[in-house]
Amino acid sequence: MLNVDHVSYAYPGNAEDTLKDLSFGMESGEIFGFLGPSGSGKSTTQKLLYKLLPGYHGKVELMGKSLQDWDRSFYRQIGVSFELPNHYLKLTAEENLRFFAAFYDVPPTRIPELLDLVGLLPDAKKPVSDFSKGMKMRLNFVRAILHDPAMLFLDEPTSGLDPINANKIKALIRDLGARGKSIFITTHNMFDADQLCDRVVLLHEGKIMALDTPANLKMAYGSRVLNLTTAGEKGQAYQFPLEGLGSNEAFLSMIREQEISMMHSQEASLEEVFIRITGKELL
């Protein structure tokens, strides 16, 4: 679906590249995470990929076609949800969506269904100026999928959302991925990325520091041990190596003879992986 080959980019007037020799590929139907702190180049990468930033060096292909060779039909293939909501505030939610649907020659018949998916159907007739940031973010998401694009670019898709609505949006993202949509997510929220993404890039100061599945990264940078805690007021904590666990007599004896209150492996979180790779904390 997407191929980025040795891409670098510098903003006009800047002596140093913001993006430095990026190379990665993305398969159709993949949920792909671009992760890093503010200022790492995540949003710059997205803007380049949906043709807001020309003048890059390297090669970018979408659906087997060079980004530079796409005409206006390119925008029918992609949907974009920006981190900062940008709507016509004097229009209602429904009027906003009708306006943008006209850009794509899409009939507005799905608008009530889409608003209902994100819990905004009761607010369809309200002016967006009355919306909270979370409501505007959900309307952003609906606008991105309104024309049923093949590929989605989502910038911090759960920013400003309460846990219930964040989970609703994440469930919709998973459903779109399961239906074959390709989804490129930029975020500094490692928890969301771990839950959603098939593979992730860890980006730091415009460079790719790691690219793998969340599970592989967490195992590679975590401790290969199992932590176990016995039940009761005097419950005790134990640690066993994962290697040879099935034949470890001390471990097998404990799970046969003791009541266990907690047992889990000690893989690192994605945030811990990022800090170990870059030496920097996420902000």
N, C-alpha and C positions, 0 to 999 in steps of 0.2 A: 504493500500500500504506500509506504513512504520510505525513501532512501536518502540519507544525508551523507555526503561524501566530502570530507576534508573542508568543511565550511568555516570560514572566519568572517568576522564583521566588526567594523569600527564605525562609531557614529561620526558624522561630519565634524571636523575640527579636533577630533581626538587622535592623539598620536598612538595610543595603545588600543589593541583590539579588545572589544568587549566579549566576543566569542572567539575561541582559539582552537582551530582545527578540530571541529566536531565531526565525528563519524558515527552513525548508528542507522539501523533499519527497523522498520515497524511492520508487522504482518497485518493482513486484513483480519478484522475481528478481535484485534488485540487491544487491551487497555494498558497504555504505556505511560509511565510516570516520569516526569522531569522534576527532580527534587533538589532543593537547595534553599539557602537563606535569601532574604532580600538582597538584591544587588549581585546575585550570582550569575545572572544572564538568562534566567528562565523565561521571563516575559519577552525579552528581546528575541529569544529563539522562536517563541510562538509567533510574534509579529512578523518575523522573517518568513516563517512557514506559510502564513496566510497572506503574504504579499503586501504587507504594509511597509516593509523595509527593503527597498532595492539596494543594489550596490554591494552585495556580499561576494566573497570569493569562495569558489568550490562549486559543488553540484548538488542540486536538490531535485528529486523526482517524486511526483505524486501520481499514483495509479499508472506508473510506467511512463509518465510524460514529464519532461523537464518543466520545472516551475515557471521558467521564463517563457515557455512556449504556450502556456495556458492563456486563453482569452477570458472574457467575462463569464463564460460558462463555468469557470473554476469555482465561482462563488455559489453555484447551484449544488456543488459537490460537498461543500463544507458548511459546518455550523460553528459559531463562535459564541462563547459565554465569557464576557470580560469580568475581571475581578471587581471593577467599580461599575455598578449599575448605571446604564445610560439609556433613559427612556424619555419620552415626551411627557412631562409631568402634568400638563393640563389635560391630557387625554386619559381615558380610563384604561384599565388593563386590556379589556377587549378591543378598544379602539387602537391601542398600540399594536396589538397582534394583527389586526386587520390591515393596518398600514404596512407592516413588514411583510405580511403574506402577499400583498400586491406586488412587491419587488420580485417575487419568485413565481408569480402567476399561479399561486396556490389557492384553491377555494378555501374559504374560512370555516368550512363545516366542522373541522376538527378542533377548533379553538375551545369550545366548552369542555370537550374531553381532555385536552391537554391541561387546561387550567385546573380541572378536577384532580388530575394526577398529582399536582403539587399543592393541593389544598387551597387554591385561590378562586375556585368557582363562585363562592359566596361574595367575593370582592370584585367580580368581573366588571361591575358598573361603577366602581369607585375610581376617582382620579388618582393617578399614581403618586401625586404629591402627598396624598394621605397615607401612603404605604411606609412601613418600616423598612430598614435596610434588608432584613431577612426576606420580606415579601418581594422587594425589588430583585433580590438575588434569585428567588424562585421564578419570577417573571423572566429574568435573563435566561434562565435554563430553558424555559418553554420556548422563548424566541429562537434559541439556538437549534432546537429540534423541530421547529414548526414546519419546515419544508422537507423533512425526512432525508437529511444529507447522509452521504456515505461515511463521512469522517467528521468528528467533533473535536474542537479545541476548547478545553475547559480550564480557565485560569482561577485557581482557588475556589472550586465549585461549592464548598460548604462554608465559606467565609461569612460571618454574621448570622449564621443559622443556629437555632437552638437544637439540642440533641435529637428531638423528635423529627424535626424537618430535615436536619442533616442526614439522618438515617433514611428518610424518605427519598432524598436526592441520590444517596449512595445506592439504594435499591434500584432506582430508575437507571442509574449508570450501569449497574451489573446487568440489568435486563436488556439494555441496548447493546452491550457487549455480547450477550448470549444470542442476540438476534443478528450478529454479524457486523455491527457498526464498529468502526475503528475509532478509538478514543484516546486523545493525547491530553494528559492532565499535567498542568504545572502547579506545584504546591510546595509549601514548606511544612505542611502538616503530615508528618511521617506516619501517624496512626491511620489517617485516611488512606494514604498510599499503600500501606501494608494490607489494608482490608480490600482495596479495589484492584490493584495493579497486577498484571501478569508479569511484567518486567519493569525495572526502574533504572534510571540514570541518576547518579549522585553528581551534581554539578557544583563546582566551587571556583569562583573567580574566572568564569568563562571556560573552564576546562572540565572534561568528563573524567571523574576520578574512579568511577566504578559503574558497571552495567551488568545486571543479573536479575534473577528472580528475588523477591523479598526473602523467601525461605532460604535460598542459597547464601545470600549475604548475611543473614542473621546467624546461620550455622557456622559460616566461615569465621566470623568475628566474635562468636560467643564461646562459652565453655562447654565442652562435651561431657557434661555431668547431669545427673538427675538429683534434684533436691526432694527430700521426703520428710514429712513431719507426722509423727504419731499423734493419735487423738488423746483427749483427756486433759485434766488440769496440769499434769506433769508431762505433757507432750514434748518430745524431743525432736530436734532436727538432725537429719543425716544426709550425707552426700555420697553418691556412688558414680563411678565412671560409666559412661554409656557403652564403651567397648566391653564386650563380654557380659553385658548385664543379664542376659538370659541364663547364664551359667554361674552367676555370682551367688554363692551359697548364703552369704550374709544378707543380701537383698532378698533372695527367695524365702529365706527363713522369716524375715521381718514381715513380708506381705502375707505369709501364711499364718503367723502367730500374733501379729499386732493389728489393732484397728488404725487405719490410716486416715488422717484428716486432710492431707494435702500432698500432692506429688506432681512435679512438673520439671521439664528440662530447662536448662539454663542458657538458651540461645539469647543473643543480644537483640535489643530493639533496633529498628532502623535508625533512630536518632543516635543511639550509641555507636552504631556502625559508622554513621556520618562523622561523628566527633573523632572516632579512632582514625579514620582515613584522612581527615583534613586538619585535625587539631583545633577545629572551630566549633563553637556551639551555634545552634540555630536561633535566629532572632526573627 
